[in-house]
Amino acid sequence: MIAAFGTDGVPAKPPTVYRALDFLEKQGFAHRIESLNAYVPCRIQGGAHRAAFLICDCCGAAREFEPGLEAGLSAAAEAGYSVRSLTLEARGLCPACREA
């Protein structure tokens, strides 16, 4: 791997596309699916929310849904944790792949 350096000898910043994706994620327009190392557009409107995905192990489709995580967050608060972000990834087979 070849490292890219700017004219001042400092390593170059990440490509513009990654900065753009980071911006979109921070603004709530996109989510990063960690296990797939991929970004997807946010499908749930209405401001900040916790990201949750159903991911098909066969075709790779990812579907966003609204998680019911209040009990887990309450348990975290009772234990003194301050949860900053939470992403749920559930893996399995989508309806089309289950029938195939």
trRosetta pair geometry for C-beta under 8 A, 3 or more apart (Angstrom, degrees):
i j d omega theta_ij theta_ji phi_ij phi_ji
3 11 6.1 -66 178 -120 113 102
4 11 6.9 87 80 -161 61 68
4 12 4.0 -33 111 19 107 130
5 9 5.8 -10 177 -148 129 31
5 10 6.7 146 -157 73 82 26
5 11 5.8 -62 -103 -102 67 39
5 12 6.2 -155 -112 -29 12 83
6 9 7.2 -45 71 23 71 18
6 10 5.2 -9 40 63 112 80
6 11 7.5 49 -2 119 86 11
6 12 5.3 132 -51 -87 81 71
13 19 7.3 28 147 -60 119 127
14 18 4.2 -63 142 71 129 136
14 19 6.2 156 82 -45 101 83
15 18 5.4 93 66 7 76 99
15 19 7.5 -144 104 -1 41 89
16 19 5.6 -58 -151 39 40 111
16 20 6.1 41 152 -22 72 105
17 20 5.6 -53 -148 36 33 113
17 21 6.4 33 153 -19 66 104
18 21 5.6 -48 -143 37 35 111
18 22 6.3 40 154 -21 64 104
19 22 5.6 -52 -149 36 31 114
19 23 6.4 35 151 -21 63 104
20 23 5.6 -53 -151 35 32 114
20 24 6.4 31 152 -17 66 105
21 24 5.6 -53 -146 38 33 111
21 25 6.2 35 154 -20 65 106
21 30 6.3 -86 -156 92 71 155
21 32 7.7 86 157 -79 114 101
21 39 5.1 -122 -153 -65 122 165
22 25 5.7 -54 -148 36 30 112
22 26 6.4 28 155 -17 64 107
23 26 5.9 -58 -148 38 29 109
23 27 6.2 19 156 -12 65 112
24 27 5.8 -62 -144 44 29 107
24 29 4.4 -82 -166 73 85 109
24 30 4.0 43 125 11 114 118
24 39 7.6 80 83 -178 126 139
25 28 7.8 49 179 -64 29 21
25 29 7.5 -88 -66 57 23 67
25 30 5.0 -63 -75 81 63 90
25 31 6.6 106 -127 -107 90 26
25 32 5.9 1 -112 -26 143 96
25 39 7.1 -102 -67 -131 109 116
28 42 5.9 0 161 -33 64 169
28 47 6.8 -42 -174 -170 171 31
28 48 5.8 -113 -93 -90 135 58
28 49 7.8 91 -146 22 116 73
29 41 6.7 -43 160 -147 71 76
29 42 5.6 -139 -168 16 22 114
30 39 5.1 19 169 -180 127 109
30 40 6.6 161 -157 81 79 33
30 41 5.6 -57 -102 -111 75 40
30 42 6.0 -120 -78 -26 19 83
31 39 7.0 161 81 -152 38 64
31 40 5.7 -18 59 60 88 84
31 42 5.9 105 -25 -83 94 77
31 51 4.4 138 -133 -126 142 149
31 53 7.6 180 110 -53 143 121
31 64 7.0 127 23 -99 148 126
31 87 7.1 147 -172 -122 116 123
32 38 7.3 160 -155 87 60 34
32 39 5.4 -37 -98 -95 64 73
32 87 7.8 -63 75 -99 71 166
33 36 4.4 17 104 37 116 109
33 37 7.7 -56 88 2 72 14
33 38 5.1 -6 52 64 104 85
33 39 7.5 180 11 -92 76 21
33 40 6.2 41 -22 -3 112 112
33 53 5.9 -28 -110 25 113 170
33 55 6.9 128 -165 -85 139 132
33 62 5.8 -88 -75 -128 159 160
33 87 7.8 -172 -117 170 47 137
33 89 6.5 110 -155 -104 88 125
34 37 7.2 14 -172 -73 32 50
34 87 6.7 131 -9 92 111 143
34 89 6.9 -122 47 -30 92 147
35 55 7.0 -168 75 47 128 174
35 89 5.4 163 4 143 127 165
35 91 7.5 -85 111 -65 165 124
36 55 6.9 -163 -43 -138 123 141
36 60 7.2 112 -124 -157 131 96
36 62 7.0 -100 -5 -60 158 138
38 62 7.7 176 86 -8 130 152
40 43 8.0 -26 138 -26 109 98
40 53 7.7 112 40 -106 149 135
40 62 5.7 -126 -61 88 159 132
40 64 7.1 -176 109 -47 132 111
42 45 7.8 120 124 -77 106 48
42 51 7.8 -99 -115 -102 91 105
42 64 7.0 104 -151 -108 48 176
43 63 8.0 -40 28 -164 162 57
43 64 4.4 162 37 52 115 128
44 49 5.7 -60 104 54 135 153
44 64 6.0 -126 -21 129 100 128
44 66 6.3 122 -115 -69 150 90
46 49 7.1 52 83 -40 94 125
49 66 7.0 -60 176 -120 139 87
50 67 5.8 -67 99 45 118 115
50 69 6.2 -67 91 35 163 138
50 85 7.9 151 -123 -167 78 55
50 86 4.8 -14 -141 78 119 101
50 87 7.3 -166 -178 -87 78 40
50 88 7.3 51 146 -2 110 99
51 64 6.8 -66 -154 -135 78 107
51 86 7.7 178 42 99 67 57
51 87 4.6 -7 76 -119 104 86
51 88 7.2 -173 105 30 58 65
52 64 6.8 108 74 -159 56 62
52 65 5.3 -60 95 70 107 73
52 66 6.8 92 40 -157 124 9
52 67 3.7 134 -52 -44 154 108
52 69 7.8 178 -69 -33 131 121
52 87 7.2 177 -81 -163 43 51
52 88 4.0 2 -120 60 87 108
52 89 7.8 -162 -154 -68 51 34
52 90 7.4 25 -180 -4 91 102
53 62 5.0 -12 -169 -169 126 100
53 63 6.6 140 -156 69 68 40
53 64 5.7 -38 -96 -95 74 54
53 65 7.4 140 -105 18 25 77
53 87 7.6 6 4 -180 101 93
53 88 7.0 175 26 94 59 64
53 89 5.2 -4 62 -116 101 67
53 90 7.0 -170 94 31 52 69
54 62 7.1 155 76 -155 48 49
54 63 4.6 -13 55 58 100 98
54 65 6.3 41 -16 -3 103 121
54 90 5.3 -25 -109 74 61 103
54 92 7.1 -41 -166 41 91 101
54 94 7.4 114 131 -93 112 81
55 60 7.4 -21 -172 -155 88 40
55 61 7.5 175 -148 88 46 47
55 62 5.0 -8 -102 -104 78 82
55 89 5.9 5 -4 -170 128 93
55 90 6.9 162 20 80 77 46
55 91 5.0 -32 73 -103 99 70
55 92 7.7 118 74 27 55 56
56 59 4.9 5 107 49 137 80
56 60 6.1 -48 76 6 89 11
56 61 4.6 34 18 46 124 83
56 62 7.6 -131 13 -66 75 43
56 91 7.9 135 -113 -155 7 65
56 92 7.0 -45 -114 86 49 53
56 93 5.8 53 -143 -142 86 35
56 94 4.0 -41 -85 -20 131 99
56 97 5.6 130 -166 10 127 145
57 91 5.5 70 -58 176 100 104
57 92 6.6 -94 -5 154 103 6
57 93 6.3 -56 39 -74 90 66
58 93 5.6 42 -6 -124 118 89
58 94 7.3 -117 49 25 107 86
58 97 3.8 152 60 -153 147 148
58 100 7.6 163 161 53 158 132
59 94 6.4 -53 39 26 118 127
59 96 7.1 4 -9 84 152 115
59 97 5.5 -151 -12 -64 104 125
61 94 5.3 14 60 -47 128 152
63 94 7.6 116 -13 -110 124 112
67 88 5.1 98 -83 25 152 146
68 71 7.9 34 140 6 84 94
69 72 4.8 -51 -172 45 82 115
69 73 5.6 82 128 -24 91 101
69 86 6.6 -172 126 134 166 150
69 88 7.0 -168 -69 -44 133 136
70 73 5.7 -60 -145 41 32 109
70 74 6.1 35 156 -23 67 106
71 74 5.7 -53 -147 35 29 112
71 75 6.5 30 153 -19 63 104
72 75 5.6 -52 -148 35 33 112
72 76 6.5 35 151 -20 64 103
73 76 5.5 -49 -148 34 35 114
73 77 6.4 37 152 -19 65 103
73 83 6.0 -96 -130 26 87 150
73 86 7.5 -96 -83 -30 103 163
74 77 5.7 -53 -149 36 33 111
74 78 6.3 33 152 -19 65 106
75 78 5.7 -53 -146 37 32 112
75 79 6.4 25 155 -13 64 110
76 79 5.9 -64 -149 42 29 107
76 81 4.1 -72 -179 69 88 122
76 83 5.2 45 126 -41 156 114
77 80 7.7 63 -179 -60 30 13
77 81 6.8 -87 -73 63 28 70
77 82 7.9 60 -107 -94 67 47
77 83 7.9 -72 -59 1 74 100
83 86 5.8 10 173 -49 127 112
93 97 4.5 -128 -166 93 96 111
93 98 4.6 127 119 -67 123 81
94 97 5.1 82 53 16 78 102
94 98 6.9 -139 92 -12 35 91
95 98 5.7 -56 -144 32 30 114
95 99 6.5 20 162 -13 64 109
96 99 6.2 -65 -154 39 28 105
96 100 6.6 33 150 -32 64 107
97 100 5.4 -47 -144 23 38 118
